[in-house]
Amino acid sequence: MFFSPMPKRRPQLQISERRALLAAGDLLAVCASVIIALMVWTIVDQRRTFTLEFVLSQSIWFIALGGMWLLLASANDFYELRIAAKRVRTVRRLLLITAQTWVVYIIVFFVSPPGALPRLFIVYYGIASLILIGVWRLSRPFLLGWTSEPRRALIIGTDWGASALITAAHNYAGDEYDLRGIIGDADKVGTLIEGVPVLGTGADLMNFVHRDQISELIVTTTDRLSGDLFTGVMDAYEQGITILPMPILYERITGRVPVEHVNDNWAVVFLPVSNRDGVINPYPFLKRLIDVGIALVGLLLFALMLPFLALLIQFDSRGGIFYTQNRMGRNGSIFRVYKLRSMVQDAEAESGAQFSHKGDPRVTRFGRIMRKTRLDELPQLLNVLRGEMSFVGPRPERPEHVTRLTEKIPFYRTRMIVRPGLTGWAQVQYNYGSTDEDAMIKLQYDLYYIRHQSLLLDLNIMIRTVGKVVSLSGV
């Protein structure tokens, strides 16, 4: 079938491109803020002169503050479109990141030798970056007109995938997607799915692509495309339209794998996004090296704290100091996990294995404090040192729960192909869950982590974990 050339469309950036543009603008603002801070520093301290040579001698600040910004911004979801699309949320996160930068600098300042760091430099930088990044982001958020246009898309398919994708785009993608309609079977034309109309069939696809200047087709039913739908999709592909499977887009905008929606498409559930065929992958070695280092330092600090914690546990309720429990680890292996006791003695003697929940009466008074600060998890550093756990990974689950959830949730055992962790992507992205439905959502986050494992993601999770601990968000 022949189609006339499509009319010229205004560029519509993909999600990854929008995030990259946000980060590039932020880094330019950070560099400009460093220059401004150096200039103010020379004005206040007249022993220094603001020259090119002076700026070059202080170039380490461009690297250090640029790197710190990217880490803290990522850890605070500053590149998530649902945050970037809202001005109030953007301002709140920007203030939070600026405060975190000051806190980090103050800590480093006090542990550094006297005179090693400038005293008020970070204040000048913080104020300048707050203003410049704020202007950049609140310009919504781009200064180049065409790049702010939502990405126009059509959904191909009318099944559960269409409904899930529309809901996810509304909740997580802000105003970055303009879903113009759905293309499906003839008997569905004229109906609505989550407020989006079913416009026509595959035979009508190219008419709507031309009319609405579509940039992307989101295919939700790759294994059940009818002949006319398949032909329409191929015609659009030949015209340069991006074709994207629903699970991939869902993962990009939510940070979760839609495990309940992938059916037999197992490749998008747990296969890594980046395969290193024939190349040595240093990640497992470096991850284990970091685990051992953190475990050794953490156990030393825990040993210093243990006498005080033991006294408080004993004073609060009768019973032992430690609590052990069987957990299922990598490849289904069973190991004993160690925790400080935060519940009454023999808490499950009558009820058997069950999830803890908010306001659980079995938790002691001091146990609530330990859970909020995650102090009860510190003995698990011994599991990390022994190689049964990692610092970052899916949380290990009890065998009783694994057996039940494996029967209810597709691909549940997939989370056990990696070493479990003290903290994980699900823990920093989702509140404490106590139901099987919560377990499904946490599995989606765990599988995202498995597919995207990297040292940068691990560092991101560690930073977010610190934020969770400081905010006392445990249960």
TORKOL-4160 file (C-alpha; in steps of 0.2 Angstrom, whole numbers, padded with zeros to 4 digits, m for minus):
475
<pt num="1" X="0000" Y="0000" Z="0000"/>
<pt num="2" X="0007" Y="0017" Z="m0005"/>
<pt num="3" X="0006" Y="0032" Z="0007"/>
<pt num="4" X="0010" Y="0050" Z="0003"/>
<pt num="5" X="0025" Y="0057" Z="0013"/>
<pt num="6" X="0020" Y="0063" Z="0030"/>
<pt num="7" X="0018" Y="0081" Z="0034"/>
<pt num="8" X="0033" Y="0089" Z="0043"/>
<pt num="9" X="0031" Y="0086" Z="0062"/>
<pt num="10" X="0038" Y="0096" Z="0076"/>
<pt num="11" X="0051" Y="0086" Z="0085"/>
<pt num="12" X="0044" Y="0076" Z="0100"/>
<pt num="13" X="0057" Y="0070" Z="0112"/>
<pt num="14" X="0057" Y="0052" Z="0119"/>
<pt num="15" X="0057" Y="0050" Z="0138"/>
<pt num="16" X="0076" Y="0046" Z="0139"/>
<pt num="17" X="0080" Y="0062" Z="0128"/>
<pt num="18" X="0069" Y="0073" Z="0139"/>
<pt num="19" X="0078" Y="0066" Z="0155"/>
<pt num="20" X="0095" Y="0069" Z="0146"/>
<pt num="21" X="0090" Y="0087" Z="0142"/>
<pt num="22" X="0085" Y="0090" Z="0160"/>
<pt num="23" X="0101" Y="0083" Z="0166"/>
<pt num="24" X="0112" Y="0093" Z="0154"/>
<pt num="25" X="0103" Y="0109" Z="0158"/>
<pt num="26" X="0105" Y="0105" Z="0177"/>
<pt num="27" X="0124" Y="0102" Z="0174"/>
<pt num="28" X="0126" Y="0119" Z="0165"/>
<pt num="29" X="0117" Y="0128" Z="0179"/>
<pt num="30" X="0129" Y="0119" Z="0191"/>
<pt num="31" X="0144" Y="0124" Z="0182"/>
<pt num="32" X="0138" Y="0142" Z="0181"/>
<pt num="33" X="0134" Y="0142" Z="0199"/>
<pt num="34" X="0152" Y="0136" Z="0203"/>
<pt num="35" X="0159" Y="0151" Z="0193"/>
<pt num="36" X="0147" Y="0163" Z="0202"/>
<pt num="37" X="0152" Y="0156" Z="0219"/>
<pt num="38" X="0171" Y="0157" Z="0215"/>
<pt num="39" X="0168" Y="0175" Z="0209"/>
<pt num="40" X="0159" Y="0180" Z="0226"/>
<pt num="41" X="0173" Y="0171" Z="0235"/>
<pt num="42" X="0186" Y="0182" Z="0228"/>
<pt num="43" X="0176" Y="0197" Z="0231"/>
<pt num="44" X="0174" Y="0192" Z="0250"/>
<pt num="45" X="0192" Y="0186" Z="0251"/>
<pt num="46" X="0202" Y="0200" Z="0243"/>
<pt num="47" X="0218" Y="0190" Z="0244"/>
<pt num="48" X="0212" Y="0181" Z="0229"/>
<pt num="49" X="0209" Y="0187" Z="0211"/>
<pt num="50" X="0195" Y="0181" Z="0200"/>
<pt num="51" X="0205" Y="0176" Z="0184"/>
<pt num="52" X="0205" Y="0161" Z="0172"/>
<pt num="53" X="0220" Y="0154" Z="0181"/>
<pt num="54" X="0211" Y="0154" Z="0198"/>
<pt num="55" X="0195" Y="0146" Z="0190"/>
<pt num="56" X="0206" Y="0132" Z="0183"/>
<pt num="57" X="0215" Y="0129" Z="0199"/>
<pt num="58" X="0198" Y="0126" Z="0207"/>
<pt num="59" X="0191" Y="0115" Z="0193"/>
<pt num="60" X="0189" Y="0101" Z="0205"/>
<pt num="61" X="0173" Y="0109" Z="0211"/>
<pt num="62" X="0165" Y="0107" Z="0194"/>
<pt num="63" X="0168" Y="0089" Z="0195"/>
<pt num="64" X="0163" Y="0086" Z="0213"/>
<pt num="65" X="0148" Y="0097" Z="0214"/>
<pt num="66" X="0142" Y="0091" Z="0197"/>
<pt num="67" X="0144" Y="0073" Z="0202"/>
<pt num="68" X="0135" Y="0076" Z="0219"/>
<pt num="69" X="0121" Y="0085" Z="0210"/>
<pt num="70" X="0118" Y="0070" Z="0198"/>
<pt num="71" X="0118" Y="0058" Z="0213"/>
<pt num="72" X="0107" Y="0068" Z="0224"/>
<pt num="73" X="0095" Y="0073" Z="0210"/>
<pt num="74" X="0093" Y="0055" Z="0204"/>
<pt num="75" X="0090" Y="0049" Z="0222"/>
<pt num="76" X="0077" Y="0062" Z="0225"/>
<pt num="77" X="0067" Y="0057" Z="0208"/>
<pt num="78" X="0072" Y="0074" Z="0201"/>
<pt num="79" X="0072" Y="0067" Z="0183"/>
<pt num="80" X="0055" Y="0058" Z="0185"/>
<pt num="81" X="0043" Y="0066" Z="0173"/>
<pt num="82" X="0029" Y="0066" Z="0186"/>
<pt num="83" X="0040" Y="0077" Z="0197"/>
<pt num="84" X="0047" Y="0088" Z="0183"/>
<pt num="85" X="0030" Y="0092" Z="0176"/>
<pt num="86" X="0024" Y="0100" Z="0192"/>
<pt num="87" X="0031" Y="0116" Z="0198"/>
<pt num="88" X="0027" Y="0115" Z="0216"/>
<pt num="89" X="0035" Y="0097" Z="0217"/>
<pt num="90" X="0050" Y="0104" Z="0207"/>
<pt num="91" X="0053" Y="0118" Z="0219"/>
<pt num="92" X="0051" Y="0106" Z="0235"/>
<pt num="93" X="0064" Y="0094" Z="0228"/>
<pt num="94" X="0076" Y="0107" Z="0223"/>
<pt num="95" X="0075" Y="0115" Z="0240"/>
<pt num="96" X="0078" Y="0097" Z="0247"/>
<pt num="97" X="0093" Y="0093" Z="0236"/>
<pt num="98" X="0101" Y="0110" Z="0240"/>
<pt num="99" X="0099" Y="0107" Z="0259"/>
<pt num="100" X="0106" Y="0089" Z="0256"/>
<pt num="101" X="0121" Y="0097" Z="0247"/>
<pt num="102" X="0125" Y="0108" Z="0262"/>
<pt num="103" X="0123" Y="0094" Z="0274"/>
<pt num="104" X="0136" Y="0084" Z="0264"/>
<pt num="105" X="0148" Y="0098" Z="0263"/>
<pt num="106" X="0147" Y="0103" Z="0281"/>
<pt num="107" X="0150" Y="0084" Z="0286"/>
<pt num="108" X="0166" Y="0084" Z="0275"/>
<pt num="109" X="0171" Y="0101" Z="0281"/>
<pt num="110" X="0172" Y="0096" Z="0299"/>
<pt num="111" X="0181" Y="0080" Z="0296"/>
<pt num="112" X="0194" Y="0088" Z="0284"/>
<pt num="113" X="0210" Y="0096" Z="0290"/>
<pt num="114" X="0208" Y="0115" Z="0295"/>
<pt num="115" X="0209" Y="0126" Z="0280"/>
<pt num="116" X="0207" Y="0112" Z="0267"/>
<pt num="117" X="0190" Y="0118" Z="0261"/>
<pt num="118" X="0183" Y="0136" Z="0259"/>
<pt num="119" X="0171" Y="0140" Z="0273"/>
<pt num="120" X="0157" Y="0149" Z="0264"/>
<pt num="121" X="0160" Y="0144" Z="0246"/>
<pt num="122" X="0146" Y="0131" Z="0247"/>
<pt num="123" X="0133" Y="0144" Z="0253"/>
<pt num="124" X="0137" Y="0155" Z="0238"/>
<pt num="125" X="0136" Y="0140" Z="0227"/>
<pt num="126" X="0120" Y="0134" Z="0235"/>
<pt num="127" X="0111" Y="0150" Z="0233"/>
<pt num="128" X="0117" Y="0152" Z="0215"/>
<pt num="129" X="0112" Y="0134" Z="0210"/>
<pt num="130" X="0095" Y="0136" Z="0218"/>
<pt num="131" X="0091" Y="0151" Z="0207"/>
<pt num="132" X="0099" Y="0145" Z="0191"/>
<pt num="133" X="0092" Y="0127" Z="0192"/>
<pt num="134" X="0075" Y="0134" Z="0197"/>
<pt num="135" X="0074" Y="0146" Z="0182"/>
<pt num="136" X="0079" Y="0132" Z="0171"/>
<pt num="137" X="0066" Y="0120" Z="0178"/>
<pt num="138" X="0052" Y="0132" Z="0180"/>
<pt num="139" X="0053" Y="0138" Z="0162"/>
<pt num="140" X="0044" Y="0121" Z="0160"/>
<pt num="141" X="0057" Y="0115" Z="0158"/>
<pt num="142" X="0065" Y="0119" Z="0141"/>
<pt num="143" X="0070" Y="0135" Z="0133"/>
<pt num="144" X="0069" Y="0128" Z="0115"/>
<pt num="145" X="0050" Y="0129" Z="0112"/>
<pt num="146" X="0048" Y="0113" Z="0102"/>
<pt num="147" X="0056" Y="0102" Z="0114"/>
<pt num="148" X="0042" Y="0104" Z="0127"/>
<pt num="149" X="0028" Y="0097" Z="0116"/>
<pt num="150" X="0021" Y="0081" Z="0123"/>
<pt num="151" X="0025" Y="0065" Z="0113"/>
<pt num="152" X="0010" Y="0060" Z="0103"/>
<pt num="153" X="0006" Y="0042" Z="0103"/>
<pt num="154" X="m0007" Y="0029" Z="0098"/>
<pt num="155" X="m0010" Y="0013" Z="0107"/>
<pt num="156" X="m0012" Y="m0003" Z="0097"/>
<pt num="157" X="m0023" Y="m0015" Z="0106"/>
<pt num="158" X="m0038" Y="m0015" Z="0117"/>
<pt num="159" X="m0034" Y="m0028" Z="0130"/>
<pt num="160" X="m0028" Y="m0026" Z="0148"/>
<pt num="161" X="m0011" Y="m0019" Z="0142"/>
<pt num="162" X="m0020" Y="m0003" Z="0135"/>
<pt num="163" X="m0029" Y="0000" Z="0152"/>
<pt num="164" X="m0013" Y="m0003" Z="0162"/>
<pt num="165" X="m0002" Y="0008" Z="0150"/>
<pt num="166" X="m0015" Y="0023" Z="0151"/>
<pt num="167" X="m0015" Y="0022" Z="0170"/>
<pt num="168" X="0004" Y="0022" Z="0171"/>
<pt num="169" X="0006" Y="0036" Z="0159"/>
<pt num="170" X="m0007" Y="0047" Z="0168"/>
<pt num="171" X="0001" Y="0043" Z="0185"/>
<pt num="172" X="0020" Y="0043" Z="0181"/>
<pt num="173" X="0023" Y="0053" Z="0165"/>
<pt num="174" X="0015" Y="0069" Z="0169"/>
<pt num="175" X="0011" Y="0079" Z="0153"/>
<pt num="176" X="0025" Y="0071" Z="0143"/>
<pt num="177" X="0013" Y="0059" Z="0133"/>
<pt num="178" X="m0002" Y="0064" Z="0123"/>
<pt num="179" X="m0012" Y="0048" Z="0120"/>
<pt num="180" X="m0022" Y="0052" Z="0105"/>
<pt num="181" X="m0032" Y="0036" Z="0104"/>
<pt num="182" X="m0032" Y="0017" Z="0102"/>
<pt num="183" X="m0032" Y="0007" Z="0087"/>
<pt num="184" X="m0041" Y="m0010" Z="0089"/>
<pt num="185" X="m0054" Y="m0022" Z="0083"/>
<pt num="186" X="m0070" Y="m0016" Z="0074"/>
<pt num="187" X="m0081" Y="m0021" Z="0088"/>
<pt num="188" X="m0072" Y="m0009" Z="0100"/>
<pt num="189" X="m0073" Y="0006" Z="0089"/>
<pt num="190" X="m0082" Y="0020" Z="0098"/>
<pt num="191" X="m0079" Y="0014" Z="0116"/>
<pt num="192" X="m0068" Y="0021" Z="0129"/>
<pt num="193" X="m0053" Y="0013" Z="0138"/>
<pt num="194" X="m0048" Y="0023" Z="0154"/>
<pt num="195" X="m0055" Y="0039" Z="0145"/>
<pt num="196" X="m0046" Y="0036" Z="0129"/>
<pt num="197" X="m0056" Y="0033" Z="0113"/>
<pt num="198" X="m0055" Y="0018" Z="0102"/>
<pt num="199" X="m0053" Y="0027" Z="0085"/>
<pt num="200" X="m0053" Y="0014" Z="0072"/>
<pt num="201" X="m0045" Y="m0002" Z="0065"/>
<pt num="202" X="m0029" Y="m0006" Z="0057"/>
<pt num="203" X="m0035" Y="m0001" Z="0040"/>
<pt num="204" X="m0038" Y="0017" Z="0048"/>
<pt num="205" X="m0021" Y="0018" Z="0057"/>
<pt num="206" X="m0011" Y="0028" Z="0044"/>
<pt num="207" X="m0025" Y="0040" Z="0042"/>
<pt num="208" X="m0024" Y="0044" Z="0061"/>
<pt num="209" X="m0005" Y="0044" Z="0061"/>
<pt num="210" X="m0005" Y="0058" Z="0047"/>
<pt num="211" X="m0020" Y="0068" Z="0055"/>
<pt num="212" X="m0012" Y="0069" Z="0072"/>
<pt num="213" X="0006" Y="0069" Z="0068"/>
<pt num="214" X="0009" Y="0053" Z="0078"/>
<pt num="215" X="0027" Y="0050" Z="0084"/>
<pt num="216" X="0025" Y="0033" Z="0093"/>
<pt num="217" X="0014" Y="0018" Z="0092"/>
<pt num="218" X="0013" Y="0008" Z="0108"/>
<pt num="219" X="0009" Y="m0010" Z="0105"/>
<pt num="220" X="0000" Y="m0020" Z="0119"/>
<pt num="221" X="m0004" Y="m0036" Z="0110"/>
<pt num="222" X="0011" Y="m0042" Z="0100"/>
<pt num="223" X="0006" Y="m0060" Z="0100"/>
<pt num="224" X="m0012" Y="m0057" Z="0094"/>
<pt num="225" X="m0011" Y="m0043" Z="0080"/>
<pt num="226" X="m0024" Y="m0046" Z="0067"/>
<pt num="227" X="m0019" Y="m0045" Z="0049"/>
<pt num="228" X="m0024" Y="m0027" Z="0046"/>
<pt num="229" X="m0017" Y="m0021" Z="0063"/>
<pt num="230" X="0000" Y="m0029" Z="0058"/>
<pt num="231" X="0000" Y="m0021" Z="0041"/>
<pt num="232" X="m0004" Y="m0004" Z="0048"/>
<pt num="233" X="0010" Y="m0005" Z="0061"/>
<pt num="234" X="0022" Y="m0010" Z="0047"/>
<pt num="235" X="0016" Y="0004" Z="0036"/>
<pt num="236" X="0019" Y="0016" Z="0051"/>
<pt num="237" X="0036" Y="0009" Z="0054"/>
<pt num="238" X="0041" Y="0011" Z="0036"/>
<pt num="239" X="0036" Y="0030" Z="0038"/>
<pt num="240" X="0048" Y="0032" Z="0052"/>
<pt num="241" X="0036" Y="0030" Z="0067"/>
<pt num="242" X="0043" Y="0023" Z="0083"/>
<pt num="243" X="0036" Y="0006" Z="0088"/>
<pt num="244" X="0037" Y="0002" Z="0106"/>
<pt num="245" X="0031" Y="m0013" Z="0116"/>
<pt num="246" X="0020" Y="m0009" Z="0131"/>
<pt num="247" X="0030" Y="m0018" Z="0144"/>
<pt num="248" X="0046" Y="m0008" Z="0139"/>
<pt num="249" X="0037" Y="0009" Z="0140"/>
<pt num="250" X="0029" Y="0004" Z="0156"/>
<pt num="251" X="0046" Y="0000" Z="0164"/>
<pt num="252" X="0053" Y="0016" Z="0158"/>
<pt num="253" X="0040" Y="0028" Z="0165"/>
<pt num="254" X="0037" Y="0018" Z="0182"/>
<pt num="255" X="0053" Y="0010" Z="0186"/>
<pt num="256" X="0043" Y="m0007" Z="0187"/>
<pt num="257" X="0041" Y="m0022" Z="0176"/>
<pt num="258" X="0023" Y="m0026" Z="0173"/>
<pt num="259" X="0025" Y="m0044" Z="0178"/>
<pt num="260" X="0006" Y="m0048" Z="0178"/>
<pt num="261" X="0004" Y="m0041" Z="0160"/>
<pt num="262" X="0018" Y="m0049" Z="0151"/>
<pt num="263" X="0010" Y="m0067" Z="0149"/>
<pt num="264" X="0023" Y="m0077" Z="0140"/>
<pt num="265" X="0035" Y="m0063" Z="0135"/>
<pt num="266" X="0047" Y="m0069" Z="0148"/>
<pt num="267" X="0062" Y="m0060" Z="0140"/>
<pt num="268" X="0056" Y="m0043" Z="0147"/>
<pt num="269" X="0054" Y="m0050" Z="0165"/>
<pt num="270" X="0071" Y="m0054" Z="0170"/>
<pt num="271" X="0084" Y="m0054" Z="0156"/>
<pt num="272" X="0096" Y="m0039" Z="0159"/>
<pt num="273" X="0094" Y="m0024" Z="0148"/>
<pt num="274" X="0113" Y="m0024" Z="0144"/>
<pt num="275" X="0120" Y="m0041" Z="0140"/>
<pt num="276" X="0139" Y="m0042" Z="0140"/>
<pt num="277" X="0143" Y="m0056" Z="0127"/>
<pt num="278" X="0161" Y="m0061" Z="0127"/>
<pt num="279" X="0166" Y="m0046" Z="0138"/>
<pt num="280" X="0172" Y="m0048" Z="0156"/>
<pt num="281" X="0159" Y="m0040" Z="0168"/>
<pt num="282" X="0167" Y="m0031" Z="0183"/>
<pt num="283" X="0151" Y="m0028" Z="0191"/>
<pt num="284" X="0149" Y="m0044" Z="0202"/>
<pt num="285" X="0167" Y="m0042" Z="0208"/>
<pt num="286" X="0165" Y="m0024" Z="0213"/>
<pt num="287" X="0148" Y="m0027" Z="0221"/>
<pt num="288" X="0155" Y="m0040" Z="0232"/>
<pt num="289" X="0170" Y="m0030" Z="0236"/>
<pt num="290" X="0159" Y="m0015" Z="0241"/>
<pt num="291" X="0148" Y="m0028" Z="0251"/>
<pt num="292" X="0163" Y="m0034" Z="0261"/>
<pt num="293" X="0169" Y="m0017" Z="0265"/>
<pt num="294" X="0152" Y="m0010" Z="0271"/>
<pt num="295" X="0149" Y="m0026" Z="0281"/>
<pt num="296" X="0166" Y="m0025" Z="0290"/>
<pt num="297" X="0164" Y="m0006" Z="0294"/>
<pt num="298" X="0145" Y="m0008" Z="0299"/>
<pt num="299" X="0149" Y="m0023" Z="0310"/>
<pt num="300" X="0162" Y="m0013" Z="0319"/>
<pt num="301" X="0150" Y="0001" Z="0323"/>
<pt num="302" X="0136" Y="m0012" Z="0327"/>
<pt num="303" X="0148" Y="m0020" Z="0340"/>
<pt num="304" X="0150" Y="m0003" Z="0348"/>
<pt num="305" X="0131" Y="0000" Z="0349"/>
<pt num="306" X="0126" Y="m0017" Z="0354"/>
<pt num="307" X="0128" Y="m0016" Z="0373"/>
<pt num="308" X="0116" Y="0000" Z="0373"/>
<pt num="309" X="0104" Y="m0008" Z="0361"/>
<pt num="310" X="0104" Y="m0025" Z="0371"/>
<pt num="311" X="0100" Y="m0015" Z="0387"/>
<pt num="312" X="0085" Y="m0006" Z="0379"/>
<pt num="313" X="0078" Y="m0022" Z="0371"/>
<pt num="314" X="0079" Y="m0031" Z="0388"/>
<pt num="315" X="0072" Y="m0017" Z="0398"/>
<pt num="316" X="0057" Y="m0015" Z="0386"/>
<pt num="317" X="0051" Y="m0034" Z="0385"/>
<pt num="318" X="0057" Y="m0051" Z="0391"/>
<pt num="319" X="0066" Y="m0062" Z="0379"/>
<pt num="320" X="0082" Y="m0064" Z="0369"/>
<pt num="321" X="0092" Y="m0050" Z="0361"/>
<pt num="322" X="0093" Y="m0058" Z="0344"/>
<pt num="323" X="0080" Y="m0066" Z="0332"/>
<pt num="324" X="0084" Y="m0078" Z="0319"/>
<pt num="325" X="0072" Y="m0084" Z="0304"/>
<pt num="326" X="0074" Y="m0094" Z="0289"/>
<pt num="327" X="0074" Y="m0085" Z="0273"/>
<pt num="328" X="0075" Y="m0090" Z="0255"/>
<pt num="329" X="0091" Y="m0083" Z="0246"/>
<pt num="330" X="0099" Y="m0084" Z="0229"/>
<pt num="331" X="0093" Y="m0099" Z="0218"/>
<pt num="332" X="0081" Y="m0104" Z="0232"/>
<pt num="333" X="0094" Y="m0108" Z="0245"/>
<pt num="334" X="0088" Y="m0107" Z="0263"/>
<pt num="335" X="0099" Y="m0097" Z="0276"/>
<pt num="336" X="0096" Y="m0090" Z="0293"/>
<pt num="337" X="0094" Y="m0071" Z="0294"/>
<pt num="338" X="0099" Y="m0062" Z="0310"/>
<pt num="339" X="0089" Y="m0047" Z="0317"/>
<pt num="340" X="0088" Y="m0038" Z="0333"/>
<pt num="341" X="0071" Y="m0043" Z="0342"/>
<pt num="342" X="0058" Y="m0030" Z="0339"/>
<pt num="343" X="0043" Y="m0040" Z="0343"/>
<pt num="344" X="0037" Y="m0049" Z="0359"/>
<pt num="345" X="0044" Y="m0066" Z="0362"/>
<pt num="346" X="0036" Y="m0080" Z="0352"/>
<pt num="347" X="0026" Y="m0068" Z="0342"/>
<pt num="348" X="0020" Y="m0081" Z="0329"/>
<pt num="349" X="0018" Y="m0096" Z="0341"/>
<pt num="350" X="m0001" Y="m0096" Z="0338"/>
<pt num="351" X="m0003" Y="m0087" Z="0321"/>
<pt num="352" X="0011" Y="m0095" Z="0311"/>
<pt num="353" X="0020" Y="m0085" Z="0298"/>
<pt num="354" X="0012" Y="m0069" Z="0293"/>
<pt num="355" X="0017" Y="m0052" Z="0286"/>
<pt num="356" X="0020" Y="m0038" Z="0299"/>
<pt num="357" X="0009" Y="m0023" Z="0296"/>
<pt num="358" X="0008" Y="m0005" Z="0302"/>
<pt num="359" X="0003" Y="m0004" Z="0320"/>
<pt num="360" X="0006" Y="m0022" Z="0323"/>
<pt num="361" X="0003" Y="m0025" Z="0341"/>
<pt num="362" X="0017" Y="m0038" Z="0342"/>
<pt num="363" X="0030" Y="m0025" Z="0340"/>
<pt num="364" X="0037" Y="m0018" Z="0356"/>
<pt num="365" X="0039" Y="0000" Z="0360"/>
<pt num="366" X="0058" Y="0000" Z="0357"/>
<pt num="367" X="0055" Y="m0011" Z="0343"/>
<pt num="368" X="0045" Y="0002" Z="0334"/>
<pt num="369" X="0060" Y="0014" Z="0336"/>
<pt num="370" X="0072" Y="0001" Z="0329"/>
<pt num="371" X="0061" Y="m0003" Z="0314"/>
<pt num="372" X="0059" Y="0016" Z="0310"/>
<pt num="373" X="0078" Y="0018" Z="0310"/>
<pt num="374" X="0081" Y="0000" Z="0303"/>
<pt num="375" X="0093" Y="m0003" Z="0318"/>
<pt num="376" X="0085" Y="m0021" Z="0319"/>
<pt num="377" X="0092" Y="m0025" Z="0302"/>
<pt num="378" X="0110" Y="m0022" Z="0307"/>
<pt num="379" X="0114" Y="m0040" Z="0312"/>
<pt num="380" X="0111" Y="m0045" Z="0294"/>
<pt num="381" X="0128" Y="m0037" Z="0290"/>
<pt num="382" X="0134" Y="m0054" Z="0295"/>
<pt num="383" X="0124" Y="m0062" Z="0282"/>
<pt num="384" X="0132" Y="m0050" Z="0270"/>
<pt num="385" X="0149" Y="m0054" Z="0275"/>
<pt num="386" X="0145" Y="m0073" Z="0274"/>
<pt num="387" X="0139" Y="m0070" Z="0256"/>
<pt num="388" X="0121" Y="m0075" Z="0259"/>
<pt num="389" X="0116" Y="m0058" Z="0256"/>
<pt num="390" X="0121" Y="m0042" Z="0247"/>
<pt num="391" X="0119" Y="m0024" Z="0253"/>
<pt num="392" X="0108" Y="m0020" Z="0239"/>
<pt num="393" X="0096" Y="m0033" Z="0231"/>
<pt num="394" X="0078" Y="m0039" Z="0233"/>
<pt num="395" X="0073" Y="m0042" Z="0251"/>
<pt num="396" X="0074" Y="m0061" Z="0256"/>
<pt num="397" X="0057" Y="m0068" Z="0259"/>
<pt num="398" X="0052" Y="m0082" Z="0271"/>
<pt num="399" X="0050" Y="m0100" Z="0262"/>
<pt num="400" X="0032" Y="m0101" Z="0268"/>
<pt num="401" X="0028" Y="m0084" Z="0259"/>
<pt num="402" X="0038" Y="m0089" Z="0244"/>
<pt num="403" X="0028" Y="m0105" Z="0242"/>
<pt num="404" X="0011" Y="m0096" Z="0243"/>
<pt num="405" X="0016" Y="m0081" Z="0232"/>
<pt num="406" X="0024" Y="m0092" Z="0219"/>
<pt num="407" X="0007" Y="m0100" Z="0216"/>
<pt num="408" X="m0002" Y="m0083" Z="0215"/>
<pt num="409" X="0010" Y="m0072" Z="0206"/>
<pt num="410" X="0018" Y="m0075" Z="0189"/>
<pt num="411" X="0037" Y="m0076" Z="0189"/>
<pt num="412" X="0038" Y="m0073" Z="0208"/>
<pt num="413" X="0053" Y="m0085" Z="0209"/>
<pt num="414" X="0063" Y="m0075" Z="0196"/>
<pt num="415" X="0068" Y="m0062" Z="0210"/>
<pt num="416" X="0079" Y="m0076" Z="0217"/>
<pt num="417" X="0091" Y="m0077" Z="0203"/>
<pt num="418" X="0101" Y="m0063" Z="0212"/>
<pt num="419" X="0108" Y="m0062" Z="0230"/>
<pt num="420" X="0095" Y="m0054" Z="0241"/>
<pt num="421" X="0099" Y="m0038" Z="0250"/>
<pt num="422" X="0098" Y="m0027" Z="0265"/>
<pt num="423" X="0089" Y="m0014" Z="0255"/>
<pt num="424" X="0083" Y="m0013" Z="0237"/>
<pt num="425" X="0074" Y="m0004" Z="0224"/>
<pt num="426" X="0057" Y="m0010" Z="0230"/>
<pt num="427" X="0061" Y="m0004" Z="0248"/>
<pt num="428" X="0066" Y="0014" Z="0242"/>
<pt num="429" X="0052" Y="0016" Z="0230"/>
<pt num="430" X="0037" Y="0008" Z="0239"/>
<pt num="431" X="0030" Y="0009" Z="0256"/>
<pt num="432" X="0030" Y="m0006" Z="0268"/>
<pt num="433" X="0018" Y="m0019" Z="0261"/>
<pt num="434" X="0008" Y="m0032" Z="0271"/>
<pt num="435" X="m0003" Y="m0040" Z="0258"/>
<pt num="436" X="m0001" Y="m0051" Z="0243"/>
<pt num="437" X="m0005" Y="m0036" Z="0232"/>
<pt num="438" X="0009" Y="m0027" Z="0239"/>
<pt num="439" X="0020" Y="m0042" Z="0236"/>
<pt num="440" X="0015" Y="m0040" Z="0217"/>
<pt num="441" X="0020" Y="m0022" Z="0216"/>
<pt num="442" X="0037" Y="m0025" Z="0226"/>
<pt num="443" X="0040" Y="m0039" Z="0213"/>
<pt num="444" X="0038" Y="m0027" Z="0199"/>
<pt num="445" X="0052" Y="m0016" Z="0207"/>
<pt num="446" X="0063" Y="m0031" Z="0211"/>
<pt num="447" X="0063" Y="m0037" Z="0193"/>
<pt num="448" X="0067" Y="m0019" Z="0187"/>
<pt num="449" X="0082" Y="m0019" Z="0198"/>
<pt num="450" X="0087" Y="m0036" Z="0191"/>
<pt num="451" X="0086" Y="m0030" Z="0173"/>
<pt num="452" X="0095" Y="m0014" Z="0177"/>
<pt num="453" X="0109" Y="m0019" Z="0189"/>
<pt num="454" X="0123" Y="m0007" Z="0190"/>
<pt num="455" X="0135" Y="0001" Z="0202"/>
<pt num="456" X="0126" Y="0018" Z="0199"/>
<pt num="457" X="0109" Y="0011" Z="0203"/>
<pt num="458" X="0116" Y="0002" Z="0218"/>
<pt num="459" X="0123" Y="0019" Z="0224"/>
<pt num="460" X="0106" Y="0028" Z="0220"/>
<pt num="461" X="0098" Y="0015" Z="0231"/>
<pt num="462" X="0110" Y="0017" Z="0245"/>
<pt num="463" X="0107" Y="0036" Z="0245"/>
<pt num="464" X="0088" Y="0034" Z="0245"/>
<pt num="465" X="0090" Y="0021" Z="0259"/>
<pt num="466" X="0099" Y="0034" Z="0270"/>
<pt num="467" X="0085" Y="0046" Z="0266"/>
<pt num="468" X="0072" Y="0033" Z="0272"/>
<pt num="469" X="0082" Y="0030" Z="0288"/>
<pt num="470" X="0083" Y="0049" Z="0292"/>
<pt num="471" X="0065" Y="0052" Z="0288"/>
<pt num="472" X="0060" Y="0037" Z="0300"/>
<pt num="473" X="0049" Y="0029" Z="0287"/>
<pt num="474" X="0051" Y="0011" Z="0293"/>
<pt num="475" X="0037" Y="0001" Z="0300"/>
